[in-house]
Amino acid sequence: MRAGTAPSRPLVVLQSFPEPRATTNPYVVMLRDVLDRTPGVHVLTFSWRRALTARYDVFHAHWPEILVSGQSPLKKLLRQGLFVLLLLRLRLLRVPLVRTVHNLGFPEGISRREVVLLRWAERVTALRIRINEVTEVDSSTPVETVLHGHYRDWYAPHSRRQRRAGRLAFVGQVRRYKGVDRLIGAFSGTADEGLSLRIAGRPTSDDVAEQLRAAAAGDPRISLSLAFLSDSDLVAEVTEAELVVLPYREMHNSGGVLAALSLSTPVLVPDNEVNRRLADEVGPGWIHTFLPPLSATDLTGALAAVRAEPPAGEPDLSRREWTEVGTAHLRAYKRARTAVRR
């Protein structure tokens, strides 16, 4: 820096999530924290007042569908109107919209108006951040790859449990697309009385909860805890399992895989390029795959493989350190600003 010149001010980034609470997705909390520690960037969390009146250099959206939804028709309509004003403000002030591609498509069951607004946001996105190296995105928009960070530090304060022989587990929020009902059906097809299945996590609706209770009712080896999991509860459930099973019908990005690996627990996941690359990255024995739909043979075969060749040490998550996540995001923000200015 030349003598007498003032230091450049940090880049101000408005995130699309509000100030974190106990139920906030750990990924965005860890991102907020690492950006706070990264020189050259200042983070603002979301409020509509801040989005429409504050001064910031970049708007970073994670799940934009949240911004156009609401618990009542009136609240949803109000948010959608505010979302329109936000997009207009970004365009008028030439503030780039950066989007992390957590999901490949829009959520199921949203309205036509929500689809129109989300497509508008897609068109004005200045840069996309993908969190794995396989995600295919619109080639006309700049793209940065910033791998999803691990959860080791996040879960470190919580006590682990002793492994329970024969315990298979699904842990995390229960959504229809995750196929937990099929997991129960596949497990019921196993004959080994030494096996048990634990389903732990809050369903997204009462209908989903009732469906799982009905499916599990005939098998005493299956236990359900259909409630929100604190971090300590999640650590306990994952570390008690011999194998975590994520029976998704389709899987692209999953924090559940990295949560299990961060707690040194092997996982069974759908066979696709994302998971094959992750298996190569973390080392042998940690990731086992199946071709959907999940079957009883997939469960017993994966557990037999874990027992025959237990993974050694801990999975290699060295590419997923959060310090690099912070600096890579700053590079992406700067690139987005340059793209908009041009």
N, C-alpha and C positions, 0 to 999 in steps of 0.2 A: 504494500500500500504506500502510495506517495505521501511525503510529509505534508501535513496540513489538510489532507482529504479525510472526510468522514467515512467510517466503516459502512459498508452496504447493509441495509436493513434486512432482517430475515424475511423469507417468503411466507406470507400468511395463507394458510390452507384451512378452508372450512370443510370439515368432515360431515357426512350426511347422517351421522348418528348423534343422539343427544349425550349429555354427560352420563357416563356409565353408571349402572346400578348393579345390584347383586345378580340379576338375571341376564345381564348383557353378554352377548357372545364374546368369549375371551379373545378371539382373534382381533376384534377392533379395539379392545382395551389394550392389548399388548402393542398394537400398531400405534395407538395414541401415545402410549408411554415411551416407545422407542423414538417416535418423532419429536417428543418433548426433549429428548436427550440428544437429538441430532443437531449439530450446529448449522445455522442457516435456514431453519424452518421454525415457524410458530403455528401451533395447532389451535383451531377454534372448534368446539363441538356445536352441534346443530340446535338451533331454534328457528322458528319461522321469522321472528323479529330480526334475529341476527342475519339470516339468509337474505332478507329483503332490505336491510338498512346498513349493515356493517360493511367495512372496507376489507376486502380480502383479495388475494391474487389468484387463487385456484379453488374450485369447488370439486371435492372428491366424493363421488357416489359409490356406495357399496351394493345395497339392495334398493334400487330406486322405486320399486313397487310399493315399498312401505310408505313413501312420501305421497302416494296417490290413493291410499286406502284409509279406512276409518271404521270405527266400531258401530257407527250409525250412518244412515244415508246422508243426513245433514253434515256430519263431520267429514264424511268422505268427499262430498261436494265442495265443502269449504277448502279442504286440503288440495283438491284438484285445481281450484281457482288460484290458490297460492302457488301451486307448482307452475302454472302457466306464467304467473308474474315472475317467478324465479328464473325460468328459462329466458323470458324476455329481458330481464335485467342482466343475465350473463351475456347475452348477445349484445346488448346496448353498450355495456362497459368492457366488452371483449375479455371477459373472464373465462378461462378454459374450464370445461367440464371434463374431469378425468373419471373414468369408471373402472372399478375392479370387476372382472368377469368371474363372479362366483358361480353363476349358473349359465348354462348355454342358451336357455330359452326363458320365456315369461312363465310365471306360475300358472297352474291350472285354475280354471274357474273365475278368472278376473273378467271384469266387464269390458264391453267394446270401447267405452270411453277411456278406461285405464290403458288398454292396448294402444290406442291412438296417442295418448300422452307419452307412454314409454317409448313408442317408436320415434316420436319427435325428439325425445331425449337422446335416443340412439343416434339420430342423424346429426345432432349438434355436438356429439362427444368429440373432444379434441384428441384424446389419447386413451387407449385401453391398457389396463394392467392385467395380465394373465398370471395366475398363481401356479400353473404347471406348464411344462414345455410342449404339451400336446394340443392345448386349446387352439382351435381354428377361429380366427376372428376376421372381420372385414379388412381386407388388405389395403383399402384406401385410407385407413386411419392409422396413425403411428401406434406401435405396440411396444410395450416393455414387459419382459418376463421377470417377475419377482416371486421366487418360490415361497410358498406358505411356510412360515416359521414353526418351530417345534413348541411343545408345551412343557418342557422339562422344568424350566424355572417357575412357570405358573403353578405347577402341581407340587413343587418341592416342599412347601411347608406342611403338606398333609401326610398323615400316616398311611402306610401301605399295609395290606392284609396278607396273610399267608395264603398261598395258592390252595384251592380246593380241588382235589382230584376229580376229574370228570365234569367240572363246571364249564359250561358254555354260556356266553352272555352276550346280549345286545344291550348297549348302554347309550343313552342319548335321547333327544326328543323324538317321539314316535310320529312319523308322517306316513301317509298312505304309500307314497312312492318308495319308501324304504323297505317294503315287503316284509314287515315283522310278522304278519299273519302267515305268510308262507314259511317263515322260519319255524313257527310253532307247528305248522303242519308237517314240515320235514322232520323236526325233532320227534314228533309223535310216532313217526315211522321207524324210529330206532328201537331196538329191543333190549339194549343194555340197561339194566337197573342201576348200574353204577354211574350213569350219566345224569346230569341235572341241567336245566335251562333257566336262566335268570333274565327277565326282561325288566329293565330299570330306566325310567324316563317318563316325562309327561307327554301324553297324547295331545294332538292338536285339536281334538274334538271329543265330545262324549260318545259319539257314534264309534269312533275308532277304539276308544277304551272298552266299550261294551263288546265290540267284535273280538278283541283280544281276550277278554274274560271268557267269552263263550268258547273260543277256540282252545283255551288252556284248561277248561273245566274238567275234561276227562282224563288228564294226566297229572298225577300227584308229583311228578318229578319237575314240573314247571311252576315257578313262582314269579309273581308280578309285583312290581312296585311302581305304580302308574302315577307318579308325582314328580314335581320339579326336583332335580338333583343339585344339591350344593356341590362345590368343588371337592370337599372332603368325602361326600357320598360317592361321587363319581370315581375318585381315586380308589376308594374301598371296593366298589363293584368291579372295576377293571382289574385290579391287582389280585382279586380273589379268583378270577377266571383262569382256566388253563388256555382258553381260546376265546377271543372276542369275534363274534360273527356279525358282519354287516351285510344283510341279505338283499341289498338294494336291487331293484329291477334294472336300474341304470345308475352308474356312478361316474362322476367326472371329477369334481373336487369334494373331498370329504375331510373335515376336521376330525371326525371320529377315528379315522385310520391313524392320523398323526397323534391323537390323544393316546390311543392304545400303545403305539410305538414309543411315545415319550415315557410311558410307564412300563416299558420293556415287556409287553404282553403281545404274543403272536396274534395275527388277525386272519380271518377268512373273508375274502372280498371277491366281487365279480372279476372275471378274467377280461381285461381290456388293456390297451396300450399304456394308459396312465398307471395302472397298478403294476404292470410288468416292469415299467421303468423304475417305479418306486422300489420294487423288490430287488432289482439290480443295485439300486443306490444304497439301501440300508443293510444289505448283506443276507446270506442264506438263512433260511429257517424262520424268518419273521413274518413273511407274507405268503399266504396260501390262497389259491384261487379256485373258483368254480365257474362253470358255464350255466347261466340261468336257464330254467328255474332251479333253485336250490333243492337238493334231494337229501334224504337220510344218508345215502352213501357219501355225499360230499362232506357231511358233518363228521361221520365216523372216520373217513379217510384222512381228513385234515388233522383230526386229533391224533390219529395213529402216526402221522408224519411228524407231528410236534414231539411226540414221545420217542419215536425212533431216533430222531436227530434233533435234540433240543438246541435252539440257537445259543451261540456262545456270547457271553458278555452283554453288550447293549447294542441296539441297532445304530448304524452310522447315520447320524442326523447333522453332520458337520456342515452340509450345504444350506442348512436352514437356521443359521444363527440370526438372531434378531438385529444385531448391529448392522449387518449387511442389508437387512430388510429396510432399515431406516434410510441409509445412504442411497439405496436403489430407488426408493420412493422420491427422494429429493431430486434425483436425476430425472425421473419421469415428470415431476411437476415442472421443472425448468424446461424440459423439452416441449411440454404442452403449451407453456407460455410462448415459447418461440414460434410454435406452429400457428397459434392464434394471431400473433402479431404479423406474421407473414401473409 
